[in-house]
């Protein structure tokens, strides 16, 4: 099984690592895009791929747990040297295609622009040397201070907040998913219970993880408590469906036919 390296994944796997679900899975960690690749080429039967993987892979979703937001997400930041409607080039973090598609959707729908993309490592200064704007995600974004960036004259958008404002729906970034042959209600419930085990221990997780993520305990705890939604219901899945629809409209020739229905 492949999970994601970012801090926001830790509560989802806390039970798998430390609770009663720990004997069910052999867990490895990678960037979101790598999780999708491992599912695609068979190196993993189950993973936590970015939602964009559902556009071109036939995956069964394990419902009930994932990574979403219903407001500011804090770790998907669009930082620009120019007003957003003037962005012509966008440097993107190569770690997650979902975030790149979300940036394209927001820039297109809200600002009427379709910038050329350059994929590179997530270093804000280097990105802004070659592009009008930069997309920073995950722990690298958590180490930035959006208020300070605004005070320096940059234009900053939290793309989770932008999505919710634009659609009125939550944004789903990743879901547990896998090959149809291994899907079961027992495993689906295990993912939900692992997340609930983690949600009961967010202070412990923040205390355990903050230093190696390069942020304070308070920043990590606030992020896990207030920015990320881990238990997914019908509104979250409606938001995910809307995202997939808009992604196909933004890049209609990039994706294969629609993924298999959930759990069928």
Helices and strands as residue ranges (DSSP letters): E 2-4, G 7-9, H 10-18, E 28-30, H 32-41, E 46-50, G 51-55, E 60-69, E 76-80, G 84-86, E 89-93, H 97-111, E 116-120, H 124-130, E 133-137, H 138-142, H 146-151, E 155-158, H 159-167, E 171-178, G 180-182, H 185-199, H 202-213, H 217-226, E 229-231, H 234-250
